[in-house]
Amino acid sequence: EKRRVAQPSNAYDFGQTVNAVNANKDKAACADLLTITDPKKLPGLLSNKLEGEILLIFIQSLEHYVAGKNPGLVYQHLFYLSKAERFKVVLALLSKNEKEEVQQLFDLLSESQSDQYSLEDLESLKKVYEL
């Protein structure tokens, strides 16, 4: 399966790639980007550039392309995403419908089994996402 994105080497490249996939609403490419990106590096790569639109395309891409194959990776991304600068601000600005999309992803994760998280882990992360 061919990757639609190359691995960004720094925050600038990551930002450019995120802006491109977001502009095209290319959730498959965004899922590729998140699959090849180490979740621990996400806060640094995002720097202070996290926006509502970006959070949402991440959530949608993880839900549609990654959760079924690798729920553990999705959990890791959600966990480290919550450590990003501006996360609380962006979260506070989400609409009711957008929050429901985030909830759907958490629901998917709670139905999946992974050795990377327990249901307790998931519940405490949901609180961080104010769900």
N, C-alpha and C positions, 0 to 999 in steps of 0.2 A: 504494500500500500504506500503510495507516494505521499510524502509530506508536502504540505502546501506552504510551509514556512521554514525558514532556517533558524537555528538557535541563536538568539541575540546574545552578544558578548557583554553588553553593558546596558545601563538604564536608558541611555539615549536610543540605542537600537531597539530595545524592548518597547519603548514608548512609540517609536515610529511604526513598528509592526502592529502594536495594539491599535493605534490610530487608523492604520490601513484596514485591518480586519473589521474594526468598528464602523468605519465609513462605508464599507461594502456589506456590512451586516453578515459577514462570512463566518458563521458559527463553526463550520467544520475546520476552517483554518485556525480559528481561535482555540478550538479544542486541541488541534495539533500543537499550537504554541504552548498551551498549558500542560500538555502531555510531555513535552521535551524540556519544560522549565522546572527546575528544582523548587518545590513549594517553599522551602526555607529561604530561598533567594527572592521570593515574590515581593515582600515589603521594600527591599532595597531597589529592586528593578522598577517598581512602581514609583519610588521616590515620593514626591508630593503630588503626583499626577492622577490619583484616583478620583474618578468622577462617577456619578450615578449610571451613566450610559455604559461605562466600562465595567462597573460592578455587574450590571445586568447582562451584558453579553458574556461575561465570564460565567455567571450563574446558568444562563441558557445553554451555553456550549457544554458546560460540565454535565448538565442535566440530560441533554439530547445525545451527546457523543461519548461521554466518559463514564458516567455513573453505572451504566449496565456492564461495562467491561472491568472497571477498576474503581469501585467505591472507596477504597482506601486512599487512593490518590485524590479523589474529590474531597474527602474529609480533610486531608492534609492541606489542600489549597484553601478550603474554607477557613481552616484554623489560621493559616499564615496571612490570608487576606484580611482577617480581623485585626492583625497587628500592623497593617499598613497605615501610614500617615493619612489623615482625613477620613478614615473608615467611619468613625462616629458621626462626622458631619454628613457624609454621603448617605449613611443609613437613615439618619434623621429626615433626609429629604425624599426618601422613597415614598411613592404613592401606595395606597392600599393594594392595588393590583400588583405592583412590583414586589411588595412584601409577600404577597401570595405566591409569586414565582419562586422566591427564596424558600418559602415554606414547602413548596412542592419538592424542591431538591432535597430538603431535609427528610421529607416523608419517604422519598426514594431510598435514601441512605438507611433509614430505620428499617426498611423492608429487606435490605441487603445485608449479607454477612461479610465481615472483614476482620482480619486479625489486627488491623491498624486502629480500630476504635471499638469501644463498647457502647451500649445504649446510654450509659451514664455519661460518657464522653460527649455523645451526640446531644444529650439533653443540656449539658452545661454550655456547649457551643451555641445551641439554639438561644439560650439566654443572652449570650454575647450579641447575637443577631436580633435581639429583642423580639423573639417570636414566642 
